[in-house]
Amino acid sequence: MKKIIITGLIVGFLALVGTSAYAYHIIRAPLVESYNEAKDLALSNQHLQTVEGAHYYHGTEAYYVLTGTNDDNDEMIVFVGDDLETVHELKRADGISYDQAMEIAQRELPDRKIEKIRLGYTRGVPVYEVMYNDQNSRTGYYYLTFEDGSFLKRYSIRNINR
């Protein structure tokens, strides 16, 4: 009897894991397809020769942010709008680096835990979005311009679990 119960629990657990993995795959499929369309657009229109990284950014408008190199082997950043028609490109050398953005964020946001920094495009300006947690466990966002690291805006989200 004990073997039947253990076997049933194992089969049930494996079924749950399999169903969860399948659901995750189904839910993510449209986003993966859109990533691929954004990459194809950047490659076919010769904005990029190679794509090394991609992420989704949702600011005032949504963009796929692609990084890679162009035909001249320059490191590039390409912002492809969610509509897959709007495209903005710039050379990575024309702005501050990730490390410089981190230094600015640490200097401007003392005593805050920086969770991540990522490139984005908001209101016609390429930015670094700095996500951080403050002393009250609130999540905050601090925006630096890509061009020179100057302050653009900041906001925080109140912790509703308190």
Contacts in CASP RR format, 6 or more apart in sequence:
PFRMAT RR
TARGET T0000
AUTHOR 0000-0000-0000
METHOD contacts of the structure
MODEL  1
MKKIIITGLIVGFLALVGTSAYAYHIIRAPLVESYNEAKDLALSNQHLQT
VEGAHYYHGTEAYYVLTGTNDDNDEMIVFVGDDLETVHELKRADGISYDQ
AMEIAQRELPDRKIEKIRLGYTRGVPVYEVMYNDQNSRTGYYYLTFEDGS
FLKRYSIRNINR
31 56 0 8 1.000
34 64 0 8 1.000
34 82 0 8 1.000
34 84 0 8 1.000
35 54 0 8 1.000
35 56 0 8 1.000
35 64 0 8 1.000
37 84 0 8 1.000
38 54 0 8 1.000
38 64 0 8 1.000
38 66 0 8 1.000
38 80 0 8 1.000
38 81 0 8 1.000
38 84 0 8 1.000
39 51 0 8 1.000
39 54 0 8 1.000
39 66 0 8 1.000
41 47 0 8 1.000
41 80 0 8 1.000
41 84 0 8 1.000
41 87 0 8 1.000
42 48 0 8 1.000
42 51 0 8 1.000
42 66 0 8 1.000
42 78 0 8 1.000
42 80 0 8 1.000
42 87 0 8 1.000
43 49 0 8 1.000
43 51 0 8 1.000
45 87 0 8 1.000
46 70 0 8 1.000
46 71 0 8 1.000
47 70 0 8 1.000
47 76 0 8 1.000
47 78 0 8 1.000
47 87 0 8 1.000
47 89 0 8 1.000
48 66 0 8 1.000
48 68 0 8 1.000
48 69 0 8 1.000
48 70 0 8 1.000
48 76 0 8 1.000
48 78 0 8 1.000
49 68 0 8 1.000
49 69 0 8 1.000
49 70 0 8 1.000
49 71 0 8 1.000
49 73 0 8 1.000
50 68 0 8 1.000
50 69 0 8 1.000
51 66 0 8 1.000
51 67 0 8 1.000
51 68 0 8 1.000
52 67 0 8 1.000
52 68 0 8 1.000
52 69 0 8 1.000
53 66 0 8 1.000
53 67 0 8 1.000
53 68 0 8 1.000
54 64 0 8 1.000
54 65 0 8 1.000
54 66 0 8 1.000
54 67 0 8 1.000
55 64 0 8 1.000
55 65 0 8 1.000
55 118 0 8 1.000
55 119 0 8 1.000
56 62 0 8 1.000
56 63 0 8 1.000
56 64 0 8 1.000
56 65 0 8 1.000
57 63 0 8 1.000
57 64 0 8 1.000
57 65 0 8 1.000
57 79 0 8 1.000
57 118 0 8 1.000
57 119 0 8 1.000
57 120 0 8 1.000
57 121 0 8 1.000
57 129 0 8 1.000
59 120 0 8 1.000
59 121 0 8 1.000
59 122 0 8 1.000
60 122 0 8 1.000
60 123 0 8 1.000
61 81 0 8 1.000
61 82 0 8 1.000
61 86 0 8 1.000
61 121 0 8 1.000
61 122 0 8 1.000
62 81 0 8 1.000
62 82 0 8 1.000
63 79 0 8 1.000
63 80 0 8 1.000
63 81 0 8 1.000
63 82 0 8 1.000
63 86 0 8 1.000
63 120 0 8 1.000
63 121 0 8 1.000
64 79 0 8 1.000
64 80 0 8 1.000
64 81 0 8 1.000
64 82 0 8 1.000
65 77 0 8 1.000
65 78 0 8 1.000
65 79 0 8 1.000
65 118 0 8 1.000
65 119 0 8 1.000
65 120 0 8 1.000
65 121 0 8 1.000
66 77 0 8 1.000
66 78 0 8 1.000
66 79 0 8 1.000
66 80 0 8 1.000
67 75 0 8 1.000
67 76 0 8 1.000
67 77 0 8 1.000
67 78 0 8 1.000
67 92 0 8 1.000
67 119 0 8 1.000
68 75 0 8 1.000
68 76 0 8 1.000
68 77 0 8 1.000
68 78 0 8 1.000
69 75 0 8 1.000
69 76 0 8 1.000
70 76 0 8 1.000
74 91 0 8 1.000
74 92 0 8 1.000
74 93 0 8 1.000
75 91 0 8 1.000
75 92 0 8 1.000
75 93 0 8 1.000
76 89 0 8 1.000
76 90 0 8 1.000
76 91 0 8 1.000
76 92 0 8 1.000
77 89 0 8 1.000
77 90 0 8 1.000
77 91 0 8 1.000
77 92 0 8 1.000
77 119 0 8 1.000
77 126 0 8 1.000
77 146 0 8 1.000
78 87 0 8 1.000
78 88 0 8 1.000
78 89 0 8 1.000
79 86 0 8 1.000
79 87 0 8 1.000
79 88 0 8 1.000
79 89 0 8 1.000
79 120 0 8 1.000
79 121 0 8 1.000
79 126 0 8 1.000
80 86 0 8 1.000
80 87 0 8 1.000
81 87 0 8 1.000
88 121 0 8 1.000
88 124 0 8 1.000
88 126 0 8 1.000
90 126 0 8 1.000
90 146 0 8 1.000
94 147 0 8 1.000
95 146 0 8 1.000
95 147 0 8 1.000
95 148 0 8 1.000
96 104 0 8 1.000
96 128 0 8 1.000
96 144 0 8 1.000
96 146 0 8 1.000
96 147 0 8 1.000
96 148 0 8 1.000
96 149 0 8 1.000
98 117 0 8 1.000
98 128 0 8 1.000
100 149 0 8 1.000
101 117 0 8 1.000
101 128 0 8 1.000
101 130 0 8 1.000
101 144 0 8 1.000
101 149 0 8 1.000
102 114 0 8 1.000
102 117 0 8 1.000
104 144 0 8 1.000
104 149 0 8 1.000
105 114 0 8 1.000
105 117 0 8 1.000
105 128 0 8 1.000
105 130 0 8 1.000
105 132 0 8 1.000
105 142 0 8 1.000
105 144 0 8 1.000
106 114 0 8 1.000
108 142 0 8 1.000
108 151 0 8 1.000
109 130 0 8 1.000
109 132 0 8 1.000
109 142 0 8 1.000
111 134 0 8 1.000
111 135 0 8 1.000
112 132 0 8 1.000
112 133 0 8 1.000
112 134 0 8 1.000
112 135 0 8 1.000
113 132 0 8 1.000
113 133 0 8 1.000
114 130 0 8 1.000
114 131 0 8 1.000
114 132 0 8 1.000
115 131 0 8 1.000
115 132 0 8 1.000
115 133 0 8 1.000
115 139 0 8 1.000
116 130 0 8 1.000
116 131 0 8 1.000
117 128 0 8 1.000
117 129 0 8 1.000
117 130 0 8 1.000
117 131 0 8 1.000
118 128 0 8 1.000
118 129 0 8 1.000
118 131 0 8 1.000
119 126 0 8 1.000
119 127 0 8 1.000
119 128 0 8 1.000
119 129 0 8 1.000
119 146 0 8 1.000
120 126 0 8 1.000
120 127 0 8 1.000
120 128 0 8 1.000
120 129 0 8 1.000
121 127 0 8 1.000
122 143 0 8 1.000
122 152 0 8 1.000
125 145 0 8 1.000
125 146 0 8 1.000
125 152 0 8 1.000
126 145 0 8 1.000
126 146 0 8 1.000
126 147 0 8 1.000
127 143 0 8 1.000
127 144 0 8 1.000
127 145 0 8 1.000
127 146 0 8 1.000
127 152 0 8 1.000
128 143 0 8 1.000
128 144 0 8 1.000
128 145 0 8 1.000
128 146 0 8 1.000
128 149 0 8 1.000
129 141 0 8 1.000
129 142 0 8 1.000
129 143 0 8 1.000
130 141 0 8 1.000
130 142 0 8 1.000
130 143 0 8 1.000
130 144 0 8 1.000
131 139 0 8 1.000
131 140 0 8 1.000
131 141 0 8 1.000
132 139 0 8 1.000
132 140 0 8 1.000
132 141 0 8 1.000
132 142 0 8 1.000
133 139 0 8 1.000
133 140 0 8 1.000
134 140 0 8 1.000
134 156 0 8 1.000
136 159 0 8 1.000
136 162 0 8 1.000
137 159 0 8 1.000
137 162 0 8 1.000
138 156 0 8 1.000
138 157 0 8 1.000
138 158 0 8 1.000
138 159 0 8 1.000
139 156 0 8 1.000
139 157 0 8 1.000
139 159 0 8 1.000
140 154 0 8 1.000
140 155 0 8 1.000
140 156 0 8 1.000
140 157 0 8 1.000
141 154 0 8 1.000
141 155 0 8 1.000
141 156 0 8 1.000
142 151 0 8 1.000
142 154 0 8 1.000
143 151 0 8 1.000
143 152 0 8 1.000
143 153 0 8 1.000
143 154 0 8 1.000
144 150 0 8 1.000
144 151 0 8 1.000
144 152 0 8 1.000
145 152 0 8 1.000
END
